[in-house]
């Protein structure tokens, strides 16, 4: 059994979810603040652009189910992602979805 890769049609769905989140939470400020994703293999790296600066937020792992992603918050003290860290502001907002991960990231790292 090979490693899971995020399929092309799922990548398009992800783009729509992120675009909708940006419209809802950044109220037309997408030129200065916005979330975006980089996808590599089974990983979706959530990042945020704030006034020209790019910051990592979280890493999601594709499980084959759009409502059950594995989650790892970015920890600045380690400069890496930690799947075992669940004691941070917003941890309760992650519900297995991409939007839940973005909400958790926004609470953990407010704009």
C-alpha positions in Angstrom: 0.0 0.0 0.0 1.6 3.3 -1.2 1.5 6.6 0.6 -1.6 8.7 0.2 -1.3 11.7 -2.1 -3.8 14.6 -2.2 -5.8 14.0 -5.5 -6.1 16.8 -8.0 -9.9 17.1 -7.5 -9.4 17.4 -3.7 -6.7 20.1 -4.3 -9.3 22.1 -6.2 -11.8 21.7 -3.4 -9.2 22.8 -0.9 -8.6 26.0 -2.9 -12.3 26.8 -2.7 -12.4 26.2 1.1 -9.4 28.4 1.7 -10.8 31.2 -0.6 -14.1 31.1 1.3 -12.4 31.2 4.6 -10.3 34.3 3.5 -13.5 36.1 2.3 -15.3 35.3 5.6 -12.5 36.0 8.1 -10.4 38.7 6.4 -13.3 40.8 5.0 -11.7 41.9 1.8 -8.2 42.3 3.2 -6.9 39.4 1.1 -4.3 41.8 -0.4 -2.7 42.3 3.0 -3.7 39.2 5.0 -4.7 35.7 3.7 -4.4 32.0 4.3 -3.0 29.7 1.6 -1.8 26.2 1.3 1.2 24.4 -0.1 0.6 20.7 -0.9 3.4 18.1 -1.0 2.5 14.4 -1.2 0.0 13.7 1.6 0.7 17.0 3.4 -1.2 20.2 3.3 0.8 23.1 4.8 -1.4 25.9 6.0 0.4 29.3 5.9 -0.6 32.9 6.2 0.6 35.9 4.4 0.5 39.0 6.6 1.5 42.3 5.0 4.1 40.6 2.8 5.4 38.2 5.5 4.7 34.4 5.2 4.2 32.4 8.4 3.6 28.7 8.8 0.4 27.9 10.8 -0.2 24.1 10.7 0.3 20.9 8.8 -2.6 18.7 7.8 -2.1 15.1 6.7 -4.5 13.7 4.1 -6.3 10.5 5.4 -8.6 10.0 2.4 -11.5 11.7 4.2 -12.0 15.5 3.8 -13.6 15.6 7.3 -10.8 13.7 9.1 -7.4 15.3 8.4 -4.6 14.7 10.9 -3.4 18.0 12.4 -0.1 19.4 13.7 0.3 23.0 14.9 3.5 24.9 14.0 5.6 25.5 17.1 7.9 28.5 16.8 10.0 27.3 19.7 10.9 24.1 17.7 10.6 25.7 14.3 8.6 22.6 13.3 5.2 21.0 13.4 4.0 19.1 16.5 1.2 16.6 16.1 1.2 15.9 19.9 0.6 19.5 21.0 -3.0 20.2 21.9 -2.6 22.8 24.6 -2.8 26.0 22.6 -5.4 28.7 22.1 -7.9 27.4 19.4 -7.1 23.7 19.8 -10.8 23.1 20.5 -11.7 24.6 17.1 -10.0 21.8 15.1 -12.8 19.4 14.1 -10.9 17.3 11.5 -11.6 19.8 8.7 -9.5 22.3 6.8 -11.7 25.1 8.0 -11.4 23.9 11.6 -7.7 23.9 11.2 -7.7 27.5 9.8 -9.9 28.6 12.7 -7.6 26.9 15.2 -4.6 28.5 13.5 -6.2 32.0 13.6 -6.9 31.6 17.3 -3.4 30.3 18.0 -1.7 33.0 15.9 -4.1 36.0 15.7 -3.7 38.7 13.1 
